[in-house]
């Protein structure tokens, strides 16, 4: 299954819009798993930019479902591994 996620971030004084299509693992649990995919992507983005502090402004799943709060919670708690 392929999902769409749009991620809006602030890193230092710059704003970024990232995301795109993600291939998911089966079984896929909708917005709950979409938040995990977004979190993993954000961790990669942060690593690529020298682990500087970033702010998650908005995360949208499938064009209309706001999963920002779920992603921010995962980001605060850290150390998520997506294993099915």
Residue pairs with C-beta under 8 A, 6 or more apart in sequence:
1 23
1 24
1 26
1 28
2 21
2 22
2 23
2 24
3 21
3 22
3 24
3 28
3 34
3 37
3 61
3 62
4 19
4 20
4 21
4 22
4 61
4 62
4 63
5 19
5 20
5 22
5 34
5 37
5 38
5 41
5 59
5 60
5 61
6 17
6 18
6 19
6 58
6 59
6 60
6 63
7 16
7 17
7 18
7 19
7 38
7 41
7 42
7 56
7 58
7 59
7 71
8 15
8 16
8 17
8 18
8 56
8 57
8 58
8 59
9 15
9 16
9 17
9 18
9 42
9 45
9 54
9 55
9 56
9 57
10 16
10 54
10 55
10 57
11 46
11 49
11 52
11 53
11 54
11 55
12 52
15 57
16 45
18 41
18 45
19 38
19 41
22 37
22 41
24 33
24 37
25 82
25 84
26 84
27 84
31 61
31 65
31 67
31 70
32 70
33 82
34 61
34 62
34 65
34 67
35 59
35 61
35 67
35 70
35 71
35 74
36 74
36 80
36 82
37 82
38 59
38 61
38 67
38 71
39 71
39 74
39 75
39 80
40 80
40 82
42 54
42 56
42 71
42 75
45 54
46 52
46 54
56 68
56 71
56 72
56 75
57 68
58 66
58 68
59 66
59 67
59 68
59 70
59 71
60 66
60 67
60 68
61 67
74 80
